[in-house]
């Protein structure tokens, strides 16, 4: 057989990297669509995900969320500054605890 050799493509598995955990105090909360939009703006990419931190949900009365990206942002300090600003602009009266995970 003199035709081209074809190699079956393997599925590439991507794993999200948890970047920050947010905890909303004083009864404040956020929906997944808005949080994903804010996180997307802060990191400058649509390749992000958000989730409620179920591991901590039973331990606290405060809403806790984790934001993830496909890769760790290079300039994490700027991303953190952007995220804090966007959250402050949207939730000026709320107390939001933001903690880096990477």
N, C-alpha and C positions, 0 to 999 in steps of 0.2 A: 504494500500500500504506500503510494507516494504522496498522499494528501497531507495537509497540515495536521499537526498533532494538537488535539484539543484537550485541555485540562479542565476538569470540572471545578467551578469556583466554589470555594468554601464559604460558609456563612461567617461573616465577621461579627463577633460579639462585642458590644460596647457596654461598658459599665459606667454609670453615672458616678461622679465624685461628689460626695457631700461636702459643701463648702461652708455654709452657715446654718446655725440653729437660731430661730427667732422665737421668743416667748412674749406673748401679749398679756399685759397685766391690766388691772382696773376694768375688767369686763370687755376690753377691746378684742376684736377678732377680724379675720380677713378670709375671704373666699379664695378658692384655689385659682380661679381665673385672674382675679386682680393681683394676687401674689405672684403668679407666673409672669404677668405683664410687667410688674414692677421689677422683678428679678431679671427678666429679659432685658429691660432698659438699662439696669445697673451693670450687667455683665457685657452688654453689647452683642448679644447672640440670642437666636431663637432656640438653640439647642440646649434647653434647660428643662428642669422638672422641679416640681414642688410636691411635698406631701405633709400630711399631719404626722407628727412624731408620736406614733402609737405606743412606742416603748415608754414614753413619759406621760402619756395621757392619763393613765390610772394613778400616777403619783402626784399629780398637781391639778388644781382647779383652773389653772391658766392654760390658754391655748398655746401649743407649741408646734412649730413647723420646721421642716428641713428643706433648704433649697440646694439643688444639685446642678452640675453642668457636666458635659461630656469630657471636658478637660479642665484641669485647674487653671484659672486665669493667671496670666503672667504677672500682671500688675494688680495683685490682690488688694493692696492698700487703696488704690483708686476705685476699684470695684466696691470695696467696703464703704468708702466715703460716698459714692453714688447711691448705694443701697440705703445707707442711713439718711441721706438727704431726701430721697424719694419717699421713704417711709414717714419721715418727719413731716414732709409736705402734705401727705395724705392723711396722717393720723397725728396731727399736732398736739392733741390733748392726751394721747395715750402714752403709757409708759411701755416701751418695747425694749426688751433685752435681746441683744444680738451678740452671738458668740461664734468665733471662727472654729471650724472643725479641721482645717488643714494647716 
